[in-house]
Amino acid sequence: MRAVNPSGRQVEIVHGGHAAVVAEVGGGLRTYRVGDHELLDGYRQDEMCRAGRGQVLAPWPNRLEDGSYEFDGQQHELPINEREAHNAIHGLVRWARWTVAAHDTHRTVLEHMLHPQPGYPFSLALRVEYELSDRGLSVATTATNLGPTACPYGSGQHPYFRPYNGAVDELMVRVPADRMIESDRRGLPVRTRPVDDTAYDFRVARRVNTTILDHAFYDLERDPDGRARIELRVRDDQGATVWLDRGYTHVMVFTGDSLPDISRRSIAIEPMTCAPNAFRSGTGLIRLAPGESSHATWGVEPTFHR
């Protein structure tokens, strides 16, 4: 019997010098390269995804305290999958099998039906569209409530960027956010504050140096097209811009210091439609009425000297 890839079917899309691979397991982005430049810190098709690389995070991103929340007067308990911190983390679809609903040369659509289960007794149809163009990659996520009652919802994605083969310390980063969330040892929000006069003010591009980043940022400055743009640069002619449309209100920036296989060799830029712990705090939480949909799009515009 032929061995099965741990991440399932591999769906490749190409356009010009751009190429990306999406995995059937989790529906996430496994690789993205431009010419000879691999832009992501991804994983091989013969290994299991590690550290959340490229995974789709739904129906909540980040952490949920004790896996417990109340919605419309009902208490719900989800499995704890971050045991040391006693949190439920990154949703319910990271290890699910997604269906390839469409596949063209430059575009693919993956779908997953999240059925009611203990802790999340709601019916949610998820759809993620990956598309390549001359400018780069775009990723559009849609969630539709197919159940008879309202449901809580949030989403995100977890790509790690490695635009060159060095440590993130030398990377020039710009995060156009006026405010940040400070977290406790469990990774749960404890307060919000302006980035002014902190080590986390990246509104003007600067080197990461030794700064440890594991923070959610919000109040994002947006360009006239409604997009917030996070810039990653080694030189003017090498790097990438990660953009978020208005569907994403928060962005998590993570230098991977706590993960031995990341260990500051790449940086996660995680678009999120809500704050960490939103199922409990309500910060940015989306309430989907029956039949209602939520849409959010992010993308990458690489910059390389050719």
C-alpha positions as CSV (number, residue, x, y, z in Angstrom):
1,M,0.0,0.0,0.0
2,R,1.3,3.4,-0.9
3,A,2.3,5.7,1.9
4,V,0.1,8.8,2.5
5,N,1.6,12.3,3.0
6,P,1.0,13.4,6.6
7,S,-0.5,16.7,5.1
8,G,-2.6,14.8,2.6
9,R,-3.0,15.9,-1.0
10,Q,-0.7,18.7,-2.2
11,V,-2.4,21.4,-4.4
12,E,0.1,23.5,-6.3
13,I,-0.7,26.8,-8.0
14,V,1.6,28.7,-10.3
15,H,1.7,32.1,-12.0
16,G,4.8,33.5,-13.8
17,G,7.6,33.0,-11.3
18,H,5.2,32.5,-8.3
19,A,4.4,29.1,-7.0
20,A,2.5,28.0,-3.8
21,V,1.5,24.6,-2.4
22,V,-1.7,24.2,-0.2
23,A,-2.1,21.2,2.0
24,E,-5.3,19.1,2.1
25,V,-4.9,18.6,5.9
26,G,-5.8,21.8,7.6
27,G,-6.3,23.7,4.3
28,G,-3.1,25.7,5.0
29,L,-0.3,27.2,3.0
30,R,2.7,24.9,3.0
31,T,5.1,26.7,0.7
32,Y,5.3,29.9,-1.3
33,R,8.2,30.8,-3.5
34,V,9.1,33.5,-6.0
35,G,11.7,32.3,-8.5
36,D,14.4,30.7,-6.4
37,H,13.3,32.5,-3.2
38,E,11.3,30.5,-0.7
39,L,9.4,33.1,1.2
40,L,7.9,30.9,3.9
41,D,9.4,28.8,6.7
42,G,7.2,25.9,5.6
43,Y,7.5,22.2,5.9
44,R,8.1,19.2,3.7
45,Q,5.3,17.2,2.2
46,D,6.5,14.0,3.9
47,E,6.3,15.6,7.4
48,M,3.6,16.7,9.7
49,C,3.0,20.4,10.1
50,R,4.9,21.9,13.1
51,A,4.4,25.1,15.1
52,G,1.2,26.0,13.2
53,R,3.1,26.7,10.0
54,G,0.6,28.2,7.5
55,Q,-2.4,26.7,9.2
56,V,-6.0,28.1,9.0
57,L,-7.2,29.1,12.5
58,A,-11.0,28.9,12.9
59,P,-13.5,29.3,14.4
60,W,-11.1,31.2,16.6
61,P,-7.5,32.2,16.3
62,N,-5.0,32.3,19.1
63,R,-5.9,31.2,22.7
64,L,-9.1,30.6,24.5
65,E,-8.7,30.7,28.3
66,D,-9.4,27.3,29.9
67,G,-11.3,26.3,26.7
68,S,-14.4,27.8,28.3
69,Y,-16.8,30.5,27.1
70,E,-20.4,31.6,27.4
71,F,-22.5,32.5,24.3
72,D,-26.2,33.5,24.4
73,G,-26.5,32.4,28.0
74,Q,-25.1,28.9,27.3
75,Q,-21.8,27.7,28.8
76,H,-19.4,25.8,26.5
77,E,-16.3,23.7,27.2
78,L,-13.8,22.9,24.5
79,P,-10.9,20.5,24.7
80,I,-7.6,21.8,26.1
81,N,-4.8,21.4,23.5
82,E,-2.2,23.8,25.0
83,R,-1.8,21.8,28.2
84,E,0.9,23.7,30.1
85,A,-1.1,27.0,29.8
86,H,-4.5,25.2,30.0
87,N,-5.9,26.9,26.9
88,A,-7.7,25.8,23.8
89,I,-5.7,27.2,20.9
90,H,-6.2,28.0,17.2
91,G,-9.6,26.6,16.6
92,L,-10.9,23.2,15.3
93,V,-9.8,22.8,11.7
94,R,-6.0,22.6,11.8
95,W,-5.9,18.8,11.4
96,A,-9.2,18.4,9.5
97,R,-9.3,17.1,5.9
98,W,-10.4,19.9,3.6
99,T,-12.0,19.4,0.2
100,V,-10.5,20.9,-3.0
101,A,-13.6,22.6,-4.4
102,A,-11.8,24.3,-7.4
103,H,-8.4,24.2,-8.9
104,D,-7.0,26.2,-11.8
105,T,-3.4,26.8,-12.7
106,H,-3.1,30.0,-10.6
107,R,-6.0,29.5,-8.1
108,T,-7.5,26.9,-5.8
109,V,-10.4,26.8,-3.4
110,L,-10.5,24.5,-0.3
111,E,-13.7,24.0,1.7
112,H,-14.5,22.4,5.0
113,M,-17.8,21.8,6.8
114,L,-17.4,22.2,10.5
115,H,-20.2,20.2,12.1
116,P,-21.6,20.7,15.6
117,Q,-19.5,19.1,18.3
118,P,-19.1,19.4,22.1
119,G,-17.9,22.9,22.9
120,Y,-18.9,24.3,19.5
121,P,-22.5,23.1,18.7
122,F,-22.7,25.2,15.5
123,S,-22.7,24.4,11.8
124,L,-20.1,26.4,9.9
125,A,-19.1,26.2,6.2
126,L,-15.5,27.4,5.7
127,R,-14.0,28.3,2.3
128,V,-10.4,29.5,1.7
129,E,-9.4,30.7,-1.8
130,Y,-5.7,31.0,-2.7
131,E,-4.8,33.0,-5.8
132,L,-1.5,34.0,-7.5
133,S,-1.1,37.1,-9.7
134,D,1.7,39.3,-11.0
135,R,1.7,41.1,-7.6
136,G,1.8,38.0,-5.4
137,L,-0.5,35.9,-3.3
138,S,-4.0,36.6,-2.0
139,V,-5.9,34.4,0.5
140,A,-9.6,35.0,1.0
141,T,-11.5,33.3,3.8
142,T,-15.3,33.0,4.0
143,A,-17.3,31.5,6.9
144,T,-21.1,30.9,6.6
145,N,-23.4,30.0,9.5
146,L,-25.5,27.1,8.2
147,G,-27.2,26.4,11.6
148,P,-30.5,27.5,13.0
149,T,-29.0,29.8,15.7
150,A,-26.4,32.5,15.9
151,C,-22.8,31.4,16.4
152,P,-19.5,33.0,17.6
153,Y,-16.7,33.2,15.0
154,G,-13.2,34.4,14.5
155,S,-10.4,33.4,12.1
156,G,-6.8,33.8,11.3
157,Q,-3.8,32.2,9.6
158,H,-0.3,31.3,10.8
159,P,2.4,31.8,8.1
160,Y,6.0,32.2,9.1
161,F,8.1,34.4,6.8
162,R,11.8,33.8,6.1
163,P,12.7,36.2,3.3
164,Y,16.4,35.4,3.7
165,N,18.6,32.7,5.3
166,G,19.6,34.6,8.4
167,A,18.1,35.2,11.9
168,V,15.2,37.6,12.2
169,D,17.4,39.9,14.3
170,E,18.7,41.5,11.0
171,L,15.2,41.8,9.5
172,M,13.7,45.3,9.0
173,V,10.1,45.3,10.1
174,R,7.3,47.8,9.9
175,V,4.0,47.2,11.8
176,P,1.7,50.2,11.3
177,A,-0.2,49.7,14.6
178,D,-0.9,52.3,17.3
179,R,-1.8,49.8,20.0
180,M,-0.7,46.4,21.3
181,I,-2.0,43.7,23.7
182,E,0.2,42.6,26.6
183,S,-0.2,39.0,27.6
184,D,0.6,36.9,30.7
185,R,2.6,33.7,30.9
186,R,-0.3,31.7,29.5
187,G,-0.4,33.9,26.4
188,L,-3.7,35.5,27.5
189,P,-4.4,39.3,27.2
190,V,-4.0,41.2,30.5
191,R,-4.0,44.8,29.2
192,T,-3.8,47.0,26.1
193,R,-1.6,50.0,25.6
194,P,-0.2,52.4,23.0
195,V,3.0,51.3,21.4
196,D,4.5,54.7,22.1
197,D,7.7,54.6,24.2
198,T,7.9,50.8,24.1
199,A,10.3,48.3,22.5
200,Y,7.3,47.2,20.3
201,D,6.8,50.5,18.3
202,F,7.5,49.4,14.8
203,R,5.5,52.1,13.0
204,V,8.8,53.2,11.4
205,A,10.7,50.3,9.9
206,R,13.6,49.2,12.0
207,R,15.6,46.1,12.8
208,V,14.2,43.5,15.1
209,N,17.5,43.0,16.8
210,T,17.0,41.2,20.1
211,T,13.4,42.1,20.6
212,I,11.2,39.2,21.5
213,L,7.9,39.5,19.7
214,D,4.8,37.5,20.7
215,H,2.3,40.3,20.6
216,A,-1.1,41.2,19.0
217,F,-1.2,44.6,17.4
218,Y,-4.3,46.6,16.5
219,D,-5.6,50.1,15.6
220,L,-3.9,49.5,12.3
221,E,-3.0,52.4,9.9
222,R,-4.6,51.7,6.6
223,D,-3.9,52.9,3.1
224,P,-6.6,54.5,0.9
225,D,-7.5,51.0,-0.4
226,G,-8.4,49.9,3.1
227,R,-5.4,47.6,3.5
228,A,-2.9,47.6,6.4
229,R,0.6,46.7,5.2
230,I,3.3,45.0,7.3
231,E,6.7,45.3,5.8
232,L,9.5,42.8,6.0
233,R,12.8,43.8,4.5
234,V,16.4,42.7,4.4
235,R,17.4,45.3,1.7
236,D,15.3,47.6,-0.4
237,D,15.3,44.9,-3.1
238,Q,14.6,41.9,-1.0
239,G,11.6,41.2,1.3
240,A,7.8,41.2,1.3
241,T,4.8,43.2,2.3
242,V,2.0,41.4,4.1
243,W,-1.3,43.1,3.6
244,L,-4.6,42.8,5.5
245,D,-8.0,44.0,4.4
246,R,-10.5,45.5,6.9
247,G,-11.8,42.0,7.7
248,Y,-8.7,41.6,9.8
249,T,-8.6,43.9,12.8
250,H,-5.5,42.4,14.6
251,V,-2.2,41.0,13.6
252,M,0.0,38.7,15.8
253,V,3.7,39.1,15.3
254,F,5.8,36.2,16.7
255,T,9.6,35.6,16.5
256,G,9.3,32.0,17.6
257,D,11.7,32.2,20.6
258,S,9.7,29.6,22.6
259,L,9.8,27.0,19.7
260,P,13.1,25.2,19.1
261,D,12.4,24.5,15.5
262,I,11.7,28.2,14.8
263,S,14.1,29.9,17.3
264,R,14.2,33.3,15.6
265,R,15.0,31.9,12.2
266,S,11.6,33.2,10.9
267,I,8.8,35.5,11.9
268,A,5.1,34.8,12.0
269,I,2.7,37.5,10.7
270,E,-0.7,36.2,11.7
271,P,-3.8,38.1,10.5
272,M,-6.7,37.8,12.9
273,T,-10.3,38.9,12.7
274,C,-10.4,39.3,16.5
275,A,-8.2,39.6,19.6
276,P,-6.8,36.6,21.5
277,N,-9.4,35.2,23.9
278,A,-12.2,36.9,22.0
279,F,-14.7,34.1,22.8
280,R,-14.5,35.3,26.4
281,S,-13.7,39.0,26.1
282,G,-15.8,39.7,23.0
283,T,-13.1,41.9,21.6
284,G,-13.6,41.7,17.8
285,L,-15.8,38.6,18.1
286,I,-18.0,38.1,15.1
287,R,-21.6,37.1,15.7
288,L,-22.9,35.2,12.7
289,A,-26.7,35.1,12.3
290,P,-28.2,32.0,10.6
291,G,-27.3,32.2,6.9
292,E,-24.8,35.1,7.4
293,S,-21.3,35.1,6.1
294,S,-18.0,36.7,7.1
295,H,-15.2,37.5,4.7
296,A,-11.6,38.5,5.2
297,T,-8.6,38.7,2.8
298,W,-4.9,38.9,3.3
299,G,-2.0,38.6,0.9
300,V,1.7,38.8,0.2
301,E,3.5,41.1,-2.2
302,P,7.1,40.0,-2.6
303,T,9.9,42.3,-3.5
304,F,13.1,40.8,-5.0
305,H,15.7,42.2,-7.3
306,R,15.5,40.4,-10.6
